[in-house]
Amino acid sequence: DTGVSQNPRHKITKRGQNVTFRCDPISEHNRLYWYRQTLGQGPEFLTYFQNEAQLEKSRLLSDRFSAERPKGSFSTLEIQRTEQGDSAMYLCASSFTLANYGYTFGSGTRLTVV
Amino acid sequence: DAKTTQPTSMDCAEGRAANLPCNHSTISGNEYVYWYRQIHSQGPQYIIHGLKNNETNEMASLIITEDRKSSTLILPHATLRDTAVYYCIVRVEGNAGNMLTFGGGTRLMVKP
């Protein structure tokens, strides 16, 4: 198991374009989380899934943000009509429901909107 | 989840113990104390967690005061690779949101 994998590692996009990030969790983990981290701040929770169900999405920053996990395995986070303020590190994490040892995070996707 | 307070930054000499404090004076009886760290350009990494008893694993020790209003993460022999931002988080295990709420953390600099 190689841990939580996120692709791409870096993304530069022009303002107004749509971007999509992918997260592959640890295979036996049924929970998957998305966080955003801006420079100098701690990660900020966005949304999470248990299997394919999105159980919390009220923290998504705007209706331009959406996430899917169609088969309960990998997940995608899409940002439509990107703005310069969307520039940040987008982190994915996974966990197993009954595990009591915390989450495993990926290395993140760094988005730069120019 | 209860709020935590940590020093913004700390220095530690290589090979010495690093003691990172965290205040969580409003912690509830069912909230655990978690520690994560984030090395530059990586995602946060789980270190340790506890409810009220002291805990130790291969990475660190966690000392929780008897009133549970504060805790200390101890890295017994800090190395240069321990330079990172350390986050103290308190949360209810199994709560509906199940999210981690990160504060600003402590930036630990291990110096040779």
Chai-1 contact restraints between the chains, C-beta under 6 A:
chainA,res_idxA,chainB,res_idxB,connection_type,confidence,min_distance_angstrom,max_distance_angstrom,comment,restraint_id
A,G42,B,Y87,contact,1.0,0.0,6.0,A-B,restraint_1
A,G42,B,F102,contact,1.0,0.0,6.0,A-B,restraint_2
A,G42,B,G103,contact,1.0,0.0,6.0,A-B,restraint_3
A,G42,B,G104,contact,1.0,0.0,6.0,A-B,restraint_4
A,G42,B,G105,contact,1.0,0.0,6.0,A-B,restraint_5
A,P43,B,F102,contact,1.0,0.0,6.0,A-B,restraint_6
A,F45,B,M99,contact,1.0,0.0,6.0,A-B,restraint_7
A,E56,B,G97,contact,1.0,0.0,6.0,A-B,restraint_8
A,L91,B,G43,contact,1.0,0.0,6.0,A-B,restraint_9
A,G102,B,Y46,contact,1.0,0.0,6.0,A-B,restraint_10
A,F105,B,G43,contact,1.0,0.0,6.0,A-B,restraint_11
A,F105,B,P44,contact,1.0,0.0,6.0,A-B,restraint_12
A,G106,B,G43,contact,1.0,0.0,6.0,A-B,restraint_13
A,S107,B,Q42,contact,1.0,0.0,6.0,A-B,restraint_14
A,S107,B,G43,contact,1.0,0.0,6.0,A-B,restraint_15
A,G108,B,G43,contact,1.0,0.0,6.0,A-B,restraint_16
